Structures are given as C-alpha cells and as structure tokens.
Amino acid sequence: MGIDLASPERDYTSVLDLSLMLDTARNEERANRAVVFAGRLEAIASFILKREMTGIEAAEALRIEANRIQSEAEA
C-alpha cells in the first residue's frame, strides 16, 4: 500500500517519516563517502612519502588519483 499524495486524506506523518528516512540515508551515504575518500587521501600520502617524491611527482600522483576517482564516478 502506497501513499497517495493527491488524496486529501494523505497521511502527513508518513510523508514526514519518509522524508526523515531519506535524509538519514543521504547523510549516511555522505559519511560513508567521506570515510572512503579519507582513506584514499591517506593511501596517496603514504605512497608519496614512501617514494620520497618531489613536489612535481606528488602533484602528478594526485592528478592520477583524481582522474581515477572521476572515472569511478562516471561509471
């Protein structure tokens, strides 16, 4: 059974509950993406330090990682 938003008898509580659930899911997804991104930053920092890269080499490594992230977002 769904919610008929056009019905004058619609249940506003159900609509508000649904909105709250969607907001919660969005916030959880943002938090999850932040954790993943922080992990990637940590990994690239370790990569740069381990190889004792110059600034130019580090910038190129960051550019490669940015391209990889962009490619994943487009997939």
QUICORCOR-V504434 format. One line per field, one symbol per residue. psi: psi as a letter, one per 40 degrees, with the letter a starting at -180 (. if undefined). burial: I if it has 16 or more other ideal C-beta (glycine too) atoms within 10 Angstrom, else O. A space follows every 50 residues. Layout:
# QUICORCOR-V504434
psi=???
burial=???
This chain:
# QUICORCOR-V504434
psi=hahheeheeihddddddddddddddddddddddddddddddddddddddd efiiddddddddddddddddddde.
burial=OOOOOOOOOOOOOOOOOOOOOOOOOOOOOOOOOOOOOOOOOOOIOOOIOO OOOOOOOIOOIOOOOOOOOOOOOOO
